[in-house]
Amino acid sequence: MQCPEHRRELVQRATGEQECPFCRGAFVDDEAFRALAGPVPVASETRDASPAFARLRPCPSCGVPMVPHRIGQLEQWVGVCPGCGGRWVTAEAKRSLTTQAAKAAREKAWKSFTPDERAAMAKELATHDRPEDELVTELTARETVKAVVGMPVVAGAKGEALPLVTMAAMLLCAGLFGMGQVDDAFGFDALAWRASDGFDVRLASAMWVHAGWGHLLGNLLFLWTLGELVERRFPHALLAGWFVGVGVASTFVQGLASAPHTLIGGASGAIFGLLGLAAFVQPGASLKVLPPGLSLLTAGRVLAIKVPLWLGVVGYFALQLFEWRLGSPGVAWVAHLTGLVLGGVTGFLWSQRTPN
């Protein structure tokens, strides 16, 4: 059996479910699904305009298109095969079912208490100290590495669309860099843009070329993190055109702030645009911020401060503005700031017409 999302072969787990090793989605029978969902209501999706109908997934077992079933009132769905009755549950849907089932169990337990017992519990909770994990969270080893090198570590993002545009952009950047190593016609000096070039074709090619390995790898890492974050909830085709437009615009504005013959290249302007866009596309997400010096390294655990994503974006903007005013050379600070502003404006306009 293959994953309906990625065409990967499903792996048999000890629990009996068939799981995709790539996306952690699982194919389960009706009995296993009832054990997972518990009392959580799951019913056929009836809204024709629902995103669940954007692409119907084939059943991993018999290939019949699965019917989306909505989890409660959430914007989460489970695929149900009308042929064999199997259920396809994405990793995100599985987490939602687990959370909703735990909530229902708590409510059931609460109703079983007497009024006096409820009053005593409420009094105890009211005097209890604020839980540590509301503000402080633990980082995994992977998240720690990302935080140490300065990459954003995001939690609580929604959506599960494949980052097709992000992967295409990464391949184009890496491909051009590789071609530039063997043919100067595709190198940074040939395809980067100068303000003195005017409205030349290199104004469009500049965002895809990079001056060195460090420049390329840094941008690819940020592009993968932020592009995947935005593309979960933003239309692929619209994102592709927007990304190119912001890249060209940020390159042009950087040229206005630079000496006429300064070579300008790299996708960082458009990448910072993704950061500004993410603040509105993922309004419920948070950013895990690592304090300087790993000062919250406790009992073998690395702890970080959790802040709203929008606040983290404001922090990034302030840092870029400070570095630009400081005059730090070799980095397109103005392009970064331009991208952030354009991303924020686009995100705001998008949020006014699209429900969260």
Wavefront OBJ file of the C-alpha trace (Angstrom):
o trace
v 0.000 0.000 0.000
v 1.161 3.532 -0.800
v 0.656 6.872 0.928
v -2.033 8.858 -0.955
v -0.023 12.044 -0.365
v 3.536 11.066 -1.335
v 3.314 7.632 -2.986
v 5.653 6.210 -0.357
v 5.223 2.591 0.694
v 3.369 2.382 4.005
v 5.136 0.699 6.920
v 3.419 -1.713 9.305
v 3.619 -0.429 12.902
v 3.406 -2.471 16.103
v -0.032 -0.919 16.725
v -1.290 -2.547 13.521
v -1.714 0.662 11.545
v -0.045 1.268 8.194
v 2.006 4.489 8.430
v 3.811 6.665 5.892
v 7.455 7.076 7.022
v 7.577 10.505 5.363
v 4.460 12.365 6.555
v 3.411 10.041 9.443
v -0.088 9.735 8.051
v -1.751 6.412 8.888
v -4.235 4.044 7.248
v -6.408 2.325 9.846
v -9.509 0.153 9.905
v -12.813 1.247 11.428
v -12.132 -0.373 14.811
v -8.706 1.260 15.207
v -10.163 4.614 14.164
v -12.931 4.402 16.773
v -10.305 3.678 19.424
v -8.337 6.741 18.275
v -11.248 9.173 17.907
v -13.258 8.055 20.925
v -16.304 10.313 21.382
v -15.090 12.976 18.919
v -17.776 13.519 16.220
v -16.568 12.809 12.683
v -19.111 13.303 9.889
v -19.142 13.626 6.094
v -18.063 17.043 4.823
v -21.092 18.700 3.211
v -19.637 22.076 2.206
v -18.917 21.963 -1.527
v -16.408 24.823 -1.250
v -14.454 23.092 1.521
v -10.678 22.750 0.950
v -11.151 19.042 1.642
v -12.520 18.631 -1.911
v -9.580 20.414 -3.573
v -7.902 17.052 -4.179
v -9.452 13.669 -3.423
v -6.987 11.053 -2.211
v -7.073 7.439 -3.460
v -7.522 4.714 -0.847
v -4.130 3.072 -0.120
v -5.855 -0.330 -0.070
v -8.256 -0.374 -3.029
v -7.591 2.874 -4.923
v -11.153 4.210 -4.606
v -11.292 8.015 -4.035
v -11.830 8.611 -0.335
v -14.633 10.803 1.007
v -13.538 13.590 3.399
v -15.069 13.493 6.882
v -14.757 16.593 9.060
v -13.490 16.355 12.642
v -16.061 18.178 14.758
v -16.038 21.881 13.871
v -12.328 21.909 13.056
v -10.871 22.555 9.616
v -9.439 19.030 9.747
v -10.542 16.015 7.765
v -10.203 12.243 7.673
v -10.415 10.328 4.403
v -12.948 7.468 4.484
v -12.915 4.841 1.741
v -16.483 4.010 0.572
v -15.169 0.703 -0.759
v -13.225 -1.026 2.017
v -14.124 1.314 4.894
v -10.508 2.138 5.713
v -9.610 5.560 7.134
v -6.674 7.771 6.112
v -5.631 9.970 9.035
v -2.925 12.604 8.510
v -0.432 13.287 11.300
v -2.104 16.644 11.998
v -5.578 15.071 12.069
v -4.281 12.396 14.428
v -3.035 15.055 16.836
v -6.375 16.868 16.624
v -8.311 13.680 17.347
v -6.085 12.889 20.324
v -6.498 16.425 21.697
v -10.267 16.445 21.180
v -10.653 12.985 22.743
v -8.651 14.076 25.799
v -10.802 17.209 26.078
v -14.001 15.143 25.931
v -12.642 12.802 28.620
v -11.840 15.757 30.880
v -15.325 17.192 30.398
v -16.884 13.831 31.207
v -14.769 13.520 34.342
v -15.650 17.087 35.398
v -19.370 16.369 35.105
v -18.947 13.359 37.382
v -17.746 15.542 40.286
v -20.105 16.918 42.925
v -20.566 20.711 43.191
v -18.367 20.772 46.315
v -15.592 18.869 44.556
v -15.765 21.246 41.587
v -15.560 24.289 43.881
v -12.514 22.843 45.666
v -10.739 22.115 42.362
v -11.523 25.575 40.991
v -10.109 27.167 44.133
v -6.924 25.116 43.880
v -6.448 25.986 40.200
v -7.002 29.685 40.906
v -4.176 29.746 43.463
v -1.820 27.539 41.456
v 1.297 29.073 39.940
v 1.289 29.705 36.206
v 2.424 26.553 34.330
v 5.959 26.771 33.069
v 5.124 25.522 29.588
v 2.890 28.512 28.811
v 5.965 30.646 28.289
v 8.890 28.217 28.314
v 9.153 25.205 26.023
v 11.702 22.472 25.447
v 13.635 22.257 22.173
v 14.354 19.013 20.374
v 17.915 18.347 19.172
v 16.949 19.401 15.634
v 15.276 22.588 16.851
v 18.307 23.404 19.004
v 20.621 23.215 15.991
v 18.294 25.467 13.981
v 18.065 27.994 16.810
v 21.840 28.073 17.370
v 22.540 28.906 13.707
v 19.922 31.663 13.801
v 17.084 29.955 11.935
v 13.472 30.508 13.065
v 11.945 27.629 15.032
v 8.176 27.715 14.578
v 5.505 25.754 16.464
v 1.751 25.500 16.066
v 1.578 25.973 12.296
v -1.575 24.783 10.524
v -2.173 23.202 7.140
v -0.575 20.283 5.356
v -0.146 21.224 1.677
v 3.095 20.110 0.026
v 5.658 22.955 -0.420
v 5.890 22.522 -4.195
v 6.815 26.139 -4.992
v 9.402 26.161 -2.210
v 11.079 23.021 -3.517
v 11.079 24.383 -7.070
v 12.695 27.642 -5.913
v 15.349 25.741 -3.968
v 16.152 23.553 -6.982
v 16.468 26.609 -9.228
v 18.858 28.350 -6.821
v 20.963 25.232 -6.305
v 20.897 24.334 -10.008
v 22.076 27.763 -11.162
v 24.812 27.762 -8.540
v 26.030 24.364 -9.732
v 25.965 25.470 -13.387
v 27.869 28.602 -12.429
v 30.688 26.483 -11.029
v 31.350 24.989 -14.483
v 30.272 27.821 -16.790
v 30.856 31.505 -16.034
v 27.810 32.406 -18.149
v 25.660 31.151 -15.282
v 27.836 32.548 -12.492
v 27.117 35.312 -10.000
v 29.061 37.976 -11.922
v 27.099 37.248 -15.105
v 23.563 37.083 -13.685
v 23.659 39.429 -10.675
v 22.290 42.960 -11.151
v 23.760 46.450 -10.769
v 21.709 49.614 -10.452
v 23.683 50.950 -13.422
v 22.205 48.131 -15.557
v 18.769 49.728 -15.389
v 15.753 47.551 -16.200
v 17.854 44.723 -17.545
v 16.967 41.000 -17.635
v 19.450 40.543 -14.807
v 17.031 42.325 -12.502
v 14.955 39.136 -12.724
v 17.854 36.648 -12.713
v 19.703 38.229 -9.757
v 17.473 36.710 -7.061
v 18.361 33.174 -8.190
v 22.172 33.461 -8.080
v 24.442 33.364 -5.036
v 27.988 34.534 -4.422
v 29.261 31.481 -2.535
v 28.434 28.277 -0.679
v 27.654 30.075 2.582
v 25.338 32.514 0.813
v 23.516 29.674 -0.965
v 23.172 27.266 1.974
v 21.981 29.979 4.364
v 19.269 31.087 1.954
v 18.210 27.510 1.182
v 17.780 26.682 4.867
v 15.683 29.779 5.515
v 13.730 29.248 2.271
v 12.838 25.674 3.240
v 11.659 26.666 6.738
v 9.668 29.758 5.781
v 8.435 28.569 2.390
v 7.018 25.359 3.876
v 5.409 27.397 6.658
v 3.613 29.759 4.257
v 2.766 27.222 1.561
v 0.770 25.111 4.003
v -2.031 27.696 3.794
v -1.298 29.834 0.711
v -2.173 28.952 -2.932
v 0.779 27.525 -4.860
v 0.309 29.505 -8.083
v -0.210 32.796 -6.266
v 2.839 32.185 -4.077
v 5.046 31.492 -7.107
v 4.218 34.809 -8.781
v 4.362 36.694 -5.499
v 7.783 35.255 -4.602
v 9.312 36.320 -7.921
v 7.712 39.768 -7.690
v 9.018 40.413 -4.176
v 12.463 39.133 -5.173
v 12.664 41.557 -8.098
v 11.265 44.464 -6.070
v 13.638 43.949 -3.138
v 16.614 43.668 -5.515
v 15.613 46.938 -7.191
v 15.195 48.813 -3.889
v 18.549 47.472 -2.689
v 20.081 48.856 -5.879
v 18.688 52.308 -5.101
v 20.430 52.193 -1.708
v 23.758 50.893 -3.086
v 26.546 52.267 -5.205
v 25.601 52.076 -8.931
v 28.128 49.336 -9.777
v 27.525 47.123 -6.719
v 26.587 43.572 -7.689
v 23.330 42.485 -6.059
v 22.115 38.898 -5.977
v 20.425 36.262 -3.842
v 16.902 35.297 -2.811
v 17.062 36.726 0.716
v 14.734 39.649 -0.048
v 11.965 37.291 -1.160
v 12.739 34.925 1.723
v 12.285 37.711 4.273
v 9.049 38.479 2.442
v 7.936 34.951 3.345
v 8.646 35.745 6.993
v 6.409 38.812 6.887
v 3.707 36.868 5.049
v 3.875 33.992 7.566
v 2.838 36.284 10.429
v -0.611 36.622 8.826
v -0.929 33.272 7.054
v -0.116 31.429 10.309
v -1.635 33.765 12.947
v -1.764 31.076 15.638
v 1.866 29.989 15.269
v 4.569 30.811 17.792
v 8.325 31.271 17.612
v 10.709 29.482 19.952
v 13.479 31.927 20.861
v 16.739 30.654 22.320
v 18.224 33.018 24.937
v 21.874 34.054 24.382
v 24.452 31.629 25.743
v 22.008 28.714 26.178
v 21.281 30.128 29.621
v 18.201 27.932 29.947
v 20.110 24.653 29.601
v 18.582 22.696 32.476
v 19.034 19.045 33.417
v 20.156 18.120 29.920
v 17.213 19.939 28.316
v 17.422 23.061 26.168
v 14.568 25.407 27.024
v 13.393 28.328 24.907
v 11.017 31.241 25.305
v 7.833 30.923 23.239
v 6.547 34.157 21.689
v 3.829 34.821 19.067
v 5.168 34.577 15.531
v 4.162 38.167 14.748
v 6.289 39.400 17.654
v 9.241 37.405 16.328
v 8.775 39.025 12.920
v 8.863 42.467 14.532
v 12.114 41.414 16.231
v 13.633 40.308 12.917
v 12.646 43.632 11.359
v 14.268 45.585 14.204
v 17.452 43.503 13.914
v 17.708 44.042 10.135
v 17.108 47.777 10.581
v 19.801 47.948 13.278
v 22.345 46.085 11.123
v 21.616 48.342 8.153
v 22.011 51.519 10.219
v 25.179 50.040 11.713
v 26.591 49.787 8.199
v 27.473 46.083 8.312
v 28.908 45.349 4.829
v 28.287 42.469 2.432
v 24.588 41.875 3.232
v 21.528 43.251 1.420
v 19.875 44.690 4.532
v 17.607 46.999 2.520
v 16.397 44.036 0.448
v 15.588 42.186 3.678
v 13.615 45.132 5.035
v 11.807 45.619 1.724
v 10.830 41.958 1.603
v 9.555 42.017 5.179
v 7.397 45.067 4.508
v 5.987 43.666 1.263
v 5.324 40.322 2.938
v 3.567 41.994 5.852
v 1.394 44.132 3.585
v 0.463 41.133 1.430
v -0.308 39.054 4.508
v -2.519 41.760 5.965
v -4.495 42.108 2.729
v -4.807 38.331 2.465
v -6.038 38.013 6.036
v -8.843 40.489 5.298
v -10.350 38.205 2.659
v -9.493 34.726 3.917
v -10.761 33.199 7.192
v -8.116 31.761 9.547
l 1 2 3 4 5 6 7 8 9 10 11 12 13 14 15 16 17 18 19 20 21 22 23 24 25 26 27 28 29 30 31 32 33 34 35 36 37 38 39 40 41 42 43 44 45 46 47 48 49 50 51 52 53 54 55 56 57 58 59 60 61 62 63 64 65 66 67 68 69 70 71 72 73 74 75 76 77 78 79 80 81 82 83 84 85 86 87 88 89 90 91 92 93 94 95 96 97 98 99 100 101 102 103 104 105 106 107 108 109 110 111 112 113 114 115 116 117 118 119 120 121 122 123 124 125 126 127 128 129 130 131 132 133 134 135 136 137 138 139 140 141 142 143 144 145 146 147 148 149 150 151 152 153 154 155 156 157 158 159 160 161 162 163 164 165 166 167 168 169 170 171 172 173 174 175 176 177 178 179 180 181 182 183 184 185 186 187 188 189 190 191 192 193 194 195 196 197 198 199 200 201 202 203 204 205 206 207 208 209 210 211 212 213 214 215 216 217 218 219 220 221 222 223 224 225 226 227 228 229 230 231 232 233 234 235 236 237 238 239 240 241 242 243 244 245 246 247 248 249 250 251 252 253 254 255 256 257 258 259 260 261 262 263 264 265 266 267 268 269 270 271 272 273 274 275 276 277 278 279 280 281 282 283 284 285 286 287 288 289 290 291 292 293 294 295 296 297 298 299 300 301 302 303 304 305 306 307 308 309 310 311 312 313 314 315 316 317 318 319 320 321 322 323 324 325 326 327 328 329 330 331 332 333 334 335 336 337 338 339 340 341 342 343 344 345 346 347 348 349 350 351 352 353 354 355 356
